[in-house]
Every structure is written in C-alpha cells, then in structure tokens.
C-alpha cells in the first residue's frame, strides 16, 4: 500500500512538472506568433499542438484530483 502511494505521488510530481514545461512552450509559441509580421502556418500548428498537449495534461490532472497548492 505504501509503495503504491509513493509511486502515485512521484508520478503526480512528474505530471505537474510536465504541465509547467508544456505551458511554457505554449506561451512561447503564442508570443512568437503574435510578434510575427506574417502568419506562419508551421508556427501556428506548433502552438495549437502545445495547447492540445496542455489541455490533455490538465484533464488528466483533474481526473487524478491533483492540486498544485498541496505540492
């Protein structure tokens, strides 16, 4: 039982770290797209992909009832 709880806690921390990295990537791509003069399709697709990854991870964290405040 203790091992299961310890593993869950470890993977919860990894999920939170991954969410932070993906959110940062999404923000960077979004900022680059806003600053560009011409719309760049590849950059827009990369930004949408990062957004989709973040939303997926957010839903997973919500399903697992992870709270960042408690970490």
TIBA-227072 format. One line per field, with one value per residue (C-alpha): residue number from 1; x, y, z; residue in three letters. Coordinates in steps of 0.25 Angstrom, whole numbers, padded with zeros to 4 digits. Example, Ala and Ser with C-alpha at 12.3 -4.5 7.8 and 13.67 -1.06 7.14 Angstrom:
BEGIN
resi <- (1,2)
u <- (0049,0055)
v <- (-0018,-0004)
w <- (0031,0029)
resn <- (ALA,SER)
END
This chain:
BEGIN
resi <- (1,2,3,4,5,6,7,8,9,10,11,12,13,14,15,16,17,18,19,20,21,22,23,24,25,26,27,28,29,30,31,32,33,34,35,36,37,38,39,40,41,42,43,44,45,46,47,48,49,50,51,52,53,54,55,56,57,58,59,60,61,62,63,64,65,66,67,68,69,70,71)
u <- (0000,0011,0019,0006,0004,0019,0019,0006,0012,0024,0016,0008,0020,0025,0011,0012,0026,0022,0010,0019,0028,0017,0010,0023,0025,0010,0013,0026,0019,0007,0016,0025,0012,0007,0020,0022,0018,0013,0005,0014,0006,0016,0017,0002,0001,0012,0005,-0008,-0001,0005,-0009,-0015,-0004,-0006,-0021,-0019,-0010,-0019,-0031,-0022,-0018,-0033,-0037,-0026,-0030,-0016,-0015,-0003,-0005,-0002,0010)
v <- (0000,0010,0007,0010,0023,0027,0023,0031,0043,0042,0042,0053,0062,0058,0061,0075,0078,0073,0082,0094,0091,0090,0102,0110,0104,0108,0122,0124,0119,0128,0140,0137,0136,0150,0157,0151,0160,0149,0138,0125,0112,0103,0112,0113,0097,0096,0106,0098,0085,0091,0096,0082,0075,0085,0083,0068,0068,0078,0068,0057,0065,0068,0053,0049,0061,0067,0080,0089,0096,0083,0080)
w <- (0000,0004,-0009,-0017,-0010,-0012,-0027,-0029,-0022,-0031,-0044,-0039,-0037,-0051,-0057,-0051,-0056,-0070,-0069,-0066,-0077,-0088,-0083,-0084,-0098,-0102,-0097,-0105,-0118,-0115,-0113,-0125,-0133,-0128,-0131,-0145,-0157,-0166,-0161,-0161,-0163,-0156,-0144,-0143,-0143,-0133,-0124,-0126,-0123,-0110,-0106,-0108,-0100,-0089,-0089,-0089,-0077,-0070,-0072,-0067,-0054,-0052,-0053,-0043,-0034,-0033,-0026,-0029,-0016,-0008,-0015)
resn <- (UNK,UNK,UNK,UNK,UNK,UNK,UNK,UNK,UNK,UNK,UNK,UNK,UNK,UNK,UNK,UNK,UNK,UNK,UNK,UNK,UNK,UNK,UNK,UNK,UNK,UNK,UNK,UNK,UNK,UNK,UNK,UNK,UNK,UNK,UNK,UNK,UNK,UNK,UNK,UNK,UNK,UNK,UNK,UNK,UNK,UNK,UNK,UNK,UNK,UNK,UNK,UNK,UNK,UNK,UNK,UNK,UNK,UNK,UNK,UNK,UNK,UNK,UNK,UNK,UNK,UNK,UNK,UNK,UNK,UNK,UNK)
END
